[in-house]
Amino acid sequence: MPLLELNDVCAHYGRIQALDGITLTVEEGEVVTLIGANGAGKTTTMRVISGIRPVSSGKLLFDGDDIKSLRADLRVVRGISQSPEGRGVFPGMTVLENLDMGAYTRKDRKSLGADLDRVFSLFPRLAERRTQAGGTLSGGEQQMLAIGRALMAKPRLLLLDEPSMGLAPQFIAQIFRIITEINEQGTTVLLVEQNAQQALSRADRAYVIETGRIVKAGTGAELLADPAIKEAYLGVA
């Protein structure tokens, strides 16, 4: 049984249909990536999974249970946590306060120290800046903070929406190495990413979305080798 399953999911913004029958699965322990052009429906898919955007029709299953009517905060409790597009750090809060916000739904407060240590182990720069306001961090540091905050919810499924957007090349390489490490530590990852080369290189499986529909699926290696994918997303003719 997949950890996450979207079956013929549709979603709308008013009368505009953003998702037109999305079907995809994420197995426990995988890194799955979703690639596509701007406006294709990638972020809407993530918002539907996290509960920010309602499902118009279709099935949304997490660990076998239908969660499409479940509130967003209760999905966090169930084990779904998102690092959103644009990072969304709380600029006036310190790094520590931002990370604590990620754990706001948790009842097991005694284990928070160990999870904070894990985040600081993954992101030593955050440990150095723990008392610094989130809004004063660089773009790469804010991305680290957004991922760290999502990890503080102790998710089974981590949703990462455009983690490399706007980052310098050295930060991009570092972020993707850490995503691999997070997965190797046992967290399942669904990744939306414009940097198709990096995303497909690290994905077990991948989907291509165009105008709200899945048009291609395969392993990361298969899509990396696909001539149409190379031309459309990797800049290789």
C-alpha positions in Angstrom: 0.0 0.0 0.0 1.4 3.4 -1.0 2.1 5.9 1.7 0.4 8.6 -0.4 -2.0 8.1 -3.3 -3.7 10.6 -5.5 -6.3 9.1 -7.7 -8.0 11.2 -10.4 -7.7 14.3 -8.3 -9.1 17.6 -9.6 -8.7 21.0 -8.0 -10.0 24.5 -8.9 -9.3 28.2 -8.3 -12.8 29.5 -8.7 -13.9 28.4 -12.2 -10.3 27.7 -13.3 -9.3 24.0 -13.2 -5.8 23.8 -11.9 -5.6 20.0 -11.6 -7.4 17.8 -14.1 -7.3 14.2 -12.9 -3.9 13.9 -11.2 -2.9 10.3 -10.4 0.3 9.5 -8.6 1.7 7.4 -5.7 4.5 7.8 -3.3 5.8 4.6 -1.6 7.2 4.8 1.9 11.0 5.5 1.9 11.1 7.0 -1.6 12.2 10.3 -3.1 9.6 11.1 -5.7 9.9 14.3 -7.8 7.3 16.2 -9.8 8.6 18.4 -12.6 6.9 20.7 -15.0 6.8 24.2 -16.4 5.6 27.2 -14.4 1.8 27.1 -14.1 1.6 23.3 -14.8 0.1 22.5 -11.4 3.1 21.5 -9.3 2.5 23.8 -6.4 -1.3 23.2 -6.5 -0.6 19.5 -6.2 1.4 20.1 -3.0 -1.2 22.4 -1.6 -3.9 19.8 -2.2 -1.8 17.2 -0.3 -1.0 19.5 2.6 -4.7 20.6 2.8 -4.2 24.3 1.9 -6.2 23.8 -1.3 -9.4 21.7 -1.4 -9.9 18.7 -3.6 -12.8 19.1 -6.1 -13.1 15.4 -6.9 -11.0 12.2 -6.8 -9.3 10.4 -3.9 -6.5 11.5 -1.7 -5.2 8.7 0.5 -2.5 8.8 3.1 -1.5 5.5 4.6 -4.7 4.0 3.2 -7.0 6.6 4.8 -9.0 9.2 2.8 -7.7 12.6 4.1 -9.3 15.0 1.6 -11.7 16.3 4.2 -9.0 16.5 6.9 -7.9 20.0 8.1 -4.4 21.0 7.2 -3.2 21.0 10.8 -4.5 17.5 11.4 -2.6 16.4 8.3 0.6 17.6 10.0 -0.4 15.5 13.1 -0.9 12.5 10.8 2.6 12.9 9.4 2.6 15.3 6.4 4.8 18.4 6.6 5.5 21.0 3.9 8.4 23.3 3.3 6.6 25.8 1.0 7.6 27.6 -2.1 9.1 31.0 -1.1 10.3 29.5 2.3 7.8 31.5 4.4 10.0 31.9 7.4 8.7 34.2 10.2 11.1 37.1 9.7 10.8 38.6 13.2 11.3 35.3 15.0 14.7 33.8 15.8 15.9 30.6 14.1 15.0 28.7 17.3 11.5 30.2 17.5 10.9 29.4 13.8 12.0 25.8 14.4 9.7 25.6 17.5 6.8 26.7 15.4 7.3 23.6 13.2 6.6 21.4 16.3 3.4 23.2 17.4 1.2 20.2 16.7 3.4 17.7 18.6 2.4 16.2 21.9 5.8 14.4 22.5 7.5 17.5 23.8 10.2 15.5 25.6 11.8 14.4 22.3 12.0 17.9 20.8 15.6 18.3 21.9 16.7 15.3 20.0 14.9 16.5 16.9 16.4 20.0 17.2 19.8 18.4 17.5 19.1 16.5 14.3 18.1 19.7 12.4 21.3 21.4 13.7 23.3 18.4 12.6 21.8 18.6 9.1 22.2 22.4 9.0 25.2 23.5 11.2 24.7 27.1 9.9 21.4 27.3 11.7 23.0 26.2 14.9 25.5 29.1 14.5 22.5 31.5 13.9 20.0 30.1 16.4 19.4 33.5 18.1 19.3 35.5 14.8 16.1 36.7 13.3 14.8 34.6 10.4 14.4 37.6 8.2 18.1 38.5 8.4 19.3 35.2 7.0 20.5 34.8 3.5 18.2 33.1 0.9 20.0 29.8 1.3 19.9 29.9 5.1 16.2 30.7 5.0 15.7 27.6 2.8 17.6 25.6 5.4 15.3 27.0 8.1 12.1 26.3 6.2 13.2 22.6 5.7 14.3 22.4 9.3 11.0 23.8 10.5 9.1 21.2 8.5 11.3 18.4 9.9 10.5 19.6 13.5 7.0 18.2 12.9 8.6 14.8 12.6 6.9 13.9 9.3 6.6 10.6 7.6 6.1 12.5 4.3 8.1 15.7 3.7 6.8 18.0 0.9 9.4 20.2 -0.6 8.2 22.9 -3.0 11.0 24.4 -5.1 13.8 24.2 -2.5 16.5 25.4 -4.9 14.6 28.5 -6.2 16.7 31.6 -6.2 19.7 30.0 -4.5 23.4 30.3 -5.5 24.9 27.1 -7.0 26.8 26.2 -3.9 23.6 26.3 -1.8 21.7 24.3 -4.4 24.2 21.4 -4.3 24.2 21.5 -0.5 20.4 21.5 -0.3 20.1 18.5 -2.5 22.8 16.6 -0.6 20.8 17.2 2.6 17.5 16.1 1.0 19.2 12.8 0.2 20.5 12.5 3.8 17.0 13.3 5.2 15.6 10.5 3.0 18.3 8.1 4.1 17.4 8.8 7.7 13.9 7.4 7.0 11.8 10.3 5.8 9.8 9.9 2.6 10.1 12.9 0.3 7.9 14.4 -2.4 9.8 17.1 -4.2 8.6 19.8 -6.6 11.5 21.3 -8.4 12.5 23.4 -11.4 16.0 22.1 -11.3 15.2 18.9 -13.2 18.8 17.7 -13.4 19.3 17.7 -9.7 15.8 16.5 -8.9 15.8 13.5 -11.3 19.3 12.6 -10.3 18.2 12.0 -6.7 14.7 10.7 -7.3 13.6 7.0 -7.1 10.7 7.9 -9.4 9.4 11.0 -11.1 6.3 12.4 -12.8 6.0 15.1 -15.4 3.0 17.4 -15.1 1.6 19.6 -17.9 -1.6 21.8 -17.7 -2.8 19.9 -14.6 -2.3 16.4 -15.9 0.4 13.8 -15.5 1.9 13.2 -18.9 4.9 11.0 -18.2 6.2 8.8 -15.3 9.2 6.6 -14.7 12.3 6.2 -12.6 14.5 9.3 -12.2 17.1 7.6 -14.4 14.6 6.9 -17.1 13.4 10.4 -17.3 16.9 11.8 -17.2 17.7 9.7 -20.3 14.4 10.6 -22.1 15.2 12.8 -25.2 11.9 14.8 -24.8 12.7 15.5 -21.1 16.3 16.5 -22.0 15.0 19.0 -24.6 12.1 20.4 -22.5 13.7 20.5 -19.0 17.4 20.0 -19.2 18.2 22.3 -22.1 19.7 19.5 -24.2 18.6 19.3 -27.8 
